[in-house]
Amino acid sequence: MRAKLPEPSIVPAVARSTIADVADRAGVSKATVSRFLNRGELLTPEIATRVEAAIAALGYTPSPMAQALKRGRSRLIGLVVADVTNPFSVAVLRGAEKACQEAGYLLMLFNLGDDGQRERDAIQALGSYQVDGMILNTLGRDEGAVAAAAREGRPVVLVDRRHADMQADFVSLDNAGAIRLAAGHLVEQGWDELLYVTEPVDGVSSRQERESAFRAFLHDHPAVRGRSFESAAADAAALEAQLRELRAAGRRPAVLASNAVITLRVADAVARLGWRFGEDLGFVGIDETEWAHLVGPGLSTIAQPTDALGRLAAGCVLERLQGLALPPRHILLPGTLVVRPSSRPR
């Protein structure tokens, strides 16, 4: 005979204490508890002590959202990033977070996962949390996102990527200047056959600006040969074929990578080919990373001022919240060339 198994026990959920519970325990009105929570204004020491004891006994914590609705401010800033796995987005996030904390605000993150069709959803979701302002580092492909941001009526700052027709402050790397700095350095070091490798350009303003700047550089330097190649994440073989073709041209070949994502793809392809940076192939990549000095002999990069970009973006939102009324500002910061052996031929 099989033993009867015990019935599963059901543990009731512990109800969260409310302001009414605190008022009942302290023997005061809800309005009195509310005054206590707002710095104890107009309360006698005896009543304040009773309310404080009731709060401690019940473990009561006020709802941040309810307090925000009462104040008319949530002290939350929303940040939408295209892809949180991108080192650039993470670095900007850190800078923005520090600036918000210093000003007494919290940052709420929404990651698109590189899906440009979710931009409108992200803006609407942050609006439902009553964020005071938004920082958008998105792909800029969802036209409805512009209308969604306008409907929210909150200060918006764009980072790195523009939205067509969105009138907002814009903070970014000086993309044209960064490309000129990187390509100019390669040419000065004797590399004269350049391949610019980028993620797909269509619809992303920062990629368009960098690719356009590379074409302008070639126009201004007729002795240098070069071309662009759009690298797809799922087609490593195509990138490897481009590198083989580049080296077969019979000149001194070098790659200029548009960002850290492309840098990793190029490094992977070069490793598979058995080549060495600085000997078989010159290299400079946009974005300084924590691992750039560990790849091959060390990769030359253009370091973006990511911390400053994040801080500036947050600062622009905070200034608008404080009543600043100016036309939209466009702030471009220069990159810094970090030279390592990948761009210095032996």
RABELPE-V875907 format. One record per pair of residues at least 24 apart in sequence whose C-alpha atoms are under 8 Angstrom apart, sorted by the first residue. I is the first residue (numbers start at 1). J is the second residue. D is the distance in whole Angstrom. If there is no record, write none. Layout:
i=I j=J d=D
i=I j=J d=D
This chain:
i=16 j=60 d=8
i=17 j=58 d=6
i=17 j=59 d=7
i=17 j=60 d=5
i=17 j=61 d=8
i=18 j=60 d=7
i=18 j=62 d=8
i=19 j=60 d=8
i=19 j=62 d=8
i=22 j=51 d=7
i=22 j=54 d=6
i=22 j=55 d=6
i=22 j=58 d=7
i=22 j=60 d=7
i=23 j=51 d=7
i=23 j=54 d=8
i=25 j=54 d=6
i=26 j=50 d=5
i=26 j=51 d=5
i=26 j=53 d=8
i=26 j=54 d=6
i=65 j=129 d=8
i=65 j=130 d=8
i=68 j=130 d=8
i=69 j=130 d=8
i=73 j=130 d=8
i=73 j=131 d=8
i=73 j=132 d=6
i=74 j=130 d=6
i=74 j=131 d=6
i=74 j=132 d=6
i=75 j=104 d=7
i=75 j=105 d=5
i=75 j=106 d=6
i=75 j=131 d=7
i=75 j=132 d=6
i=76 j=105 d=6
i=76 j=106 d=5
i=76 j=107 d=6
i=76 j=108 d=7
i=76 j=130 d=8
i=76 j=131 d=5
i=76 j=132 d=6
i=76 j=133 d=7
i=77 j=105 d=7
i=77 j=106 d=6
i=77 j=107 d=5
i=77 j=108 d=6
i=77 j=131 d=5
i=77 j=132 d=6
i=77 j=133 d=5
i=77 j=134 d=6
i=77 j=135 d=7
i=78 j=107 d=6
i=78 j=108 d=5
i=78 j=109 d=6
i=78 j=110 d=8
i=78 j=126 d=6
i=78 j=131 d=6
i=78 j=132 d=8
i=78 j=133 d=6
i=78 j=134 d=5
i=78 j=135 d=6
i=79 j=107 d=7
i=79 j=108 d=6
i=79 j=109 d=5
i=79 j=110 d=6
i=79 j=134 d=6
i=79 j=135 d=5
i=79 j=136 d=6
i=79 j=137 d=8
i=80 j=109 d=6
i=80 j=110 d=5
i=80 j=111 d=6
i=80 j=112 d=7
i=80 j=122 d=7
i=80 j=123 d=8
i=80 j=134 d=8
i=80 j=135 d=6
i=80 j=136 d=5
i=80 j=137 d=6
i=80 j=138 d=7
i=81 j=109 d=8
i=81 j=110 d=6
i=81 j=111 d=5
i=81 j=112 d=6
i=81 j=136 d=6
i=81 j=137 d=5
i=81 j=138 d=5
i=82 j=111 d=6
i=82 j=112 d=5
i=82 j=113 d=6
i=82 j=114 d=5
i=82 j=115 d=7
i=82 j=116 d=7
i=82 j=137 d=6
i=82 j=138 d=5
i=82 j=139 d=6
i=83 j=111 d=6
i=83 j=112 d=6
i=83 j=113 d=5
i=83 j=114 d=5
i=84 j=111 d=6
i=84 j=113 d=7
i=86 j=260 d=8
i=86 j=261 d=7
i=87 j=260 d=7
i=87 j=289 d=7
i=88 j=260 d=8
i=88 j=287 d=7
i=88 j=306 d=7
i=89 j=137 d=8
i=91 j=306 d=6
i=91 j=307 d=6
i=91 j=310 d=8
i=92 j=306 d=5
i=92 j=307 d=6
i=92 j=308 d=8
i=92 j=309 d=6
i=92 j=310 d=4
i=92 j=311 d=8
i=93 j=310 d=6
i=94 j=307 d=7
i=94 j=310 d=7
i=95 j=306 d=7
i=95 j=307 d=4
i=95 j=308 d=6
i=95 j=309 d=7
i=95 j=310 d=4
i=95 j=311 d=5
i=96 j=307 d=7
i=96 j=309 d=8
i=96 j=310 d=4
i=96 j=311 d=5
i=96 j=312 d=8
i=96 j=313 d=7
i=96 j=314 d=5
i=97 j=310 d=8
i=97 j=311 d=8
i=97 j=314 d=8
i=98 j=311 d=7
i=99 j=310 d=8
i=99 j=311 d=5
i=99 j=314 d=6
i=99 j=315 d=7
i=100 j=314 d=6
i=112 j=138 d=8
i=114 j=139 d=8
i=116 j=140 d=7
i=116 j=141 d=6
i=116 j=142 d=6
i=117 j=141 d=7
i=117 j=142 d=6
i=118 j=142 d=8
i=119 j=145 d=6
i=120 j=144 d=6
i=120 j=145 d=4
i=120 j=146 d=8
i=120 j=148 d=6
i=121 j=145 d=8
i=123 j=148 d=7
i=123 j=149 d=6
i=124 j=148 d=7
i=124 j=149 d=8
i=124 j=152 d=8
i=127 j=152 d=6
i=132 j=321 d=8
i=133 j=317 d=6
i=133 j=318 d=8
i=133 j=321 d=8
i=134 j=317 d=7
i=135 j=159 d=7
i=135 j=313 d=7
i=135 j=314 d=7
i=135 j=317 d=8
i=137 j=161 d=6
i=139 j=203 d=7
i=139 j=204 d=6
i=140 j=164 d=7
i=140 j=203 d=7
i=140 j=204 d=6
i=140 j=205 d=8
i=141 j=203 d=6
i=141 j=204 d=7
i=155 j=317 d=6
i=155 j=320 d=6
i=155 j=321 d=7
i=156 j=317 d=7
i=157 j=313 d=6
i=157 j=314 d=8
i=157 j=316 d=7
i=157 j=317 d=6
i=158 j=313 d=7
i=159 j=309 d=8
i=159 j=313 d=7
i=160 j=206 d=6
i=161 j=204 d=7
i=161 j=205 d=5
i=161 j=206 d=5
i=162 j=204 d=8
i=162 j=205 d=6
i=162 j=206 d=8
i=167 j=328 d=6
i=168 j=328 d=5
i=168 j=329 d=7
i=169 j=316 d=7
i=169 j=328 d=5
i=169 j=329 d=5
i=169 j=330 d=6
i=169 j=331 d=8
i=170 j=313 d=8
i=170 j=328 d=8
i=170 j=329 d=6
i=170 j=330 d=5
i=170 j=331 d=6
i=171 j=309 d=6
i=171 j=312 d=7
i=171 j=313 d=6
i=171 j=330 d=6
i=171 j=331 d=5
i=171 j=332 d=6
i=171 j=333 d=8
i=172 j=309 d=7
i=172 j=331 d=6
i=172 j=332 d=5
i=172 j=333 d=6
i=173 j=304 d=7
i=173 j=305 d=7
i=173 j=309 d=8
i=173 j=332 d=5
i=173 j=333 d=5
i=173 j=334 d=6
i=173 j=335 d=7
i=174 j=332 d=5
i=174 j=333 d=5
i=174 j=334 d=5
i=174 j=335 d=7
i=175 j=206 d=7
i=175 j=209 d=6
i=175 j=210 d=6
i=175 j=213 d=8
i=176 j=209 d=7
i=176 j=210 d=6
i=176 j=213 d=5
i=176 j=214 d=8
i=177 j=334 d=7
i=177 j=335 d=8
i=178 j=286 d=8
i=178 j=302 d=7
i=178 j=334 d=7
i=178 j=335 d=6
i=178 j=336 d=8
i=179 j=210 d=6
i=179 j=213 d=6
i=179 j=214 d=6
i=180 j=213 d=7
i=180 j=214 d=7
i=180 j=217 d=7
i=181 j=337 d=7
i=182 j=256 d=7
i=182 j=284 d=6
i=182 j=285 d=8
i=182 j=301 d=8
i=182 j=302 d=7
i=182 j=337 d=7
i=183 j=214 d=8
i=183 j=217 d=8
i=183 j=256 d=7
i=186 j=254 d=7
i=186 j=282 d=7
i=186 j=283 d=8
i=186 j=284 d=8
i=186 j=343 d=6
i=187 j=224 d=8
i=189 j=343 d=7
i=189 j=344 d=6
i=189 j=345 d=7
i=190 j=252 d=7
i=190 j=345 d=8
i=191 j=252 d=5
i=191 j=253 d=6
i=191 j=254 d=6
i=191 j=282 d=7
i=192 j=223 d=8
i=192 j=224 d=5
i=192 j=225 d=6
i=192 j=251 d=7
i=192 j=252 d=5
i=192 j=253 d=6
i=192 j=254 d=8
i=193 j=224 d=6
i=193 j=225 d=5
i=193 j=226 d=6
i=193 j=246 d=7
i=193 j=249 d=8
i=193 j=251 d=6
i=193 j=252 d=6
i=193 j=253 d=5
i=193 j=254 d=6
i=194 j=224 d=8
i=194 j=225 d=6
i=194 j=226 d=4
i=194 j=227 d=7
i=194 j=246 d=8
i=194 j=253 d=6
i=194 j=254 d=5
i=194 j=255 d=6
i=194 j=256 d=7
i=195 j=226 d=6
i=195 j=227 d=5
i=195 j=228 d=6
i=195 j=229 d=7
i=195 j=246 d=7
i=195 j=253 d=8
i=195 j=254 d=6
i=195 j=255 d=5
i=195 j=256 d=6
i=196 j=226 d=8
i=196 j=227 d=6
i=196 j=228 d=5
i=196 j=229 d=6
i=196 j=255 d=6
i=196 j=256 d=5
i=196 j=257 d=6
i=196 j=258 d=7
i=197 j=228 d=6
i=197 j=229 d=5
i=197 j=230 d=6
i=197 j=231 d=7
i=197 j=255 d=7
i=197 j=256 d=6
i=197 j=257 d=5
i=197 j=258 d=6
i=197 j=262 d=7
i=198 j=228 d=8
i=198 j=229 d=6
i=198 j=230 d=5
i=198 j=231 d=6
i=198 j=257 d=6
i=198 j=258 d=5
i=198 j=259 d=7
i=198 j=262 d=6
i=199 j=230 d=5
i=199 j=231 d=5
i=199 j=232 d=6
i=199 j=258 d=8
i=199 j=262 d=7
i=200 j=230 d=5
i=200 j=231 d=7
i=200 j=232 d=7
i=201 j=230 d=7
i=207 j=258 d=8
i=210 j=258 d=7
i=231 j=262 d=8
i=236 j=265 d=8
i=236 j=269 d=7
i=239 j=266 d=8
i=239 j=269 d=7
i=240 j=269 d=6
i=240 j=270 d=8
i=240 j=273 d=8
i=247 j=280 d=8
i=247 j=281 d=8
i=252 j=281 d=8
i=252 j=282 d=8
i=253 j=280 d=8
i=253 j=281 d=6
i=253 j=282 d=6
i=254 j=281 d=5
i=254 j=282 d=4
i=254 j=283 d=5
i=255 j=281 d=7
i=255 j=282 d=6
i=255 j=283 d=5
i=255 j=284 d=7
i=256 j=283 d=6
i=256 j=284 d=5
i=256 j=285 d=6
i=256 j=286 d=8
i=257 j=283 d=8
i=257 j=284 d=6
i=257 j=285 d=4
i=257 j=286 d=6
i=258 j=285 d=6
i=258 j=286 d=5
i=259 j=285 d=6
i=259 j=286 d=5
i=259 j=287 d=6
i=260 j=285 d=7
i=260 j=286 d=7
i=260 j=287 d=5
i=260 j=288 d=8
i=260 j=289 d=7
i=267 j=295 d=7
i=277 j=341 d=8
i=277 j=342 d=5
i=277 j=343 d=8
i=278 j=341 d=6
i=278 j=342 d=4
i=278 j=343 d=6
i=278 j=344 d=6
i=278 j=345 d=5
i=278 j=346 d=7
i=279 j=342 d=8
i=279 j=345 d=6
i=279 j=346 d=6
i=281 j=342 d=8
i=282 j=342 d=6
i=282 j=343 d=5
i=282 j=344 d=7
i=282 j=345 d=7
i=283 j=342 d=5
i=283 j=343 d=5
i=284 j=342 d=7
i=284 j=343 d=6
i=288 j=338 d=8
i=293 j=340 d=8
i=296 j=342 d=8
i=297 j=340 d=8
i=297 j=341 d=6
i=297 j=342 d=6
i=298 j=340 d=5
i=298 j=341 d=6
i=298 j=342 d=6
i=299 j=339 d=8
i=299 j=340 d=6
i=299 j=341 d=7
i=299 j=342 d=5
i=299 j=343 d=8
i=300 j=337 d=8
i=300 j=338 d=6
i=300 j=339 d=5
i=300 j=340 d=5
i=300 j=341 d=7
i=300 j=342 d=6
i=300 j=343 d=6
i=301 j=337 d=6
i=301 j=338 d=5
i=301 j=339 d=7
i=301 j=340 d=8
i=302 j=335 d=6
i=302 j=336 d=5
i=302 j=337 d=5
i=302 j=338 d=6
i=303 j=335 d=5
i=303 j=336 d=5
i=303 j=337 d=6
i=303 j=338 d=7
i=304 j=334 d=7
i=304 j=335 d=5
i=304 j=336 d=7
i=305 j=333 d=7
i=305 j=334 d=8
i=305 j=335 d=7
i=309 j=333 d=8
